[in-house]
């Protein structure tokens, strides 16, 4: 395929991906999606599958199950039947069958003890193009006291550590999610690091000393200083699509040098309160 044609196709499918994410809670038809892509509905399915590696409705179902899985674990007060209906299933039984087929666990089993590894392997969604021009700002980040839960090991199990940190936040009341900032410190790239060597700190802003606790949360500091700041919109799983251009394109052209502190993230909102396509994350690259 000619490069210009490839780019045109990529733009069309980006529109389709965005449309699906924004209308995931609504019925979606071939007619709708093919109109968004400006393709004939007779050829749309085949073209979508060739481009994305998965059929359009399998893709939609996967995103709905993904959204449901977050709600099962992070919104435990919600009834499974309500989550099933919100995911577009007519009954809890149909939802349970589809969920178990996808992840090897029933919704209730996943809620009780989620197996994140097969879940993350199942969610290998097609790569996306970064459509907008990346806007990088140089800012002064103020030194910030944080409570930290250190995740060490397989990035596929990061959500287990997130749950543990949420538990600490609720039990201690020291870093309430509604009133405190949430951060992540990324010591390693999950795509290039041996899973056993992967390191990531889950952080919440605090103003005082963190007492001893069963979760192993402790005090640390995110140092102040100059940083390059870029805003990432959408799923945290796609955050590399904003990080790699920062290192590959912006940094060499900027004349700046990175400081001896890892890349870190400020999460302006979180699932399940926000849908994945509505997530906003500020990425900070510390500079000398």
Secondary structure, DSSP 8 states (H G I E B T S, - for coil): --HHHHHHHHHHHHHHHHHHHHTTTS---HHHHHHHHT--HHHHHHHHHHHHSS-HHHHHHHHHHHHHHHHHHH-TTS-HHHHHHHTT-SSHHHHHHHHHHHHSS-HHHHHHS--HHHHHHHT--------S----EEEEE--EEEEEEEEES-GGGHHHHHHHHHHHHHHH-SS-TTTS-EEEEE-S-TTTS-GGG-EEEEEEE-SS-----TT--EEEEE--EEEEEEEEES-GGGTHHHHHHIIIIIIHHHT--B-SS-EEEEESS-TTTS-GGG-EEEEEEEB-
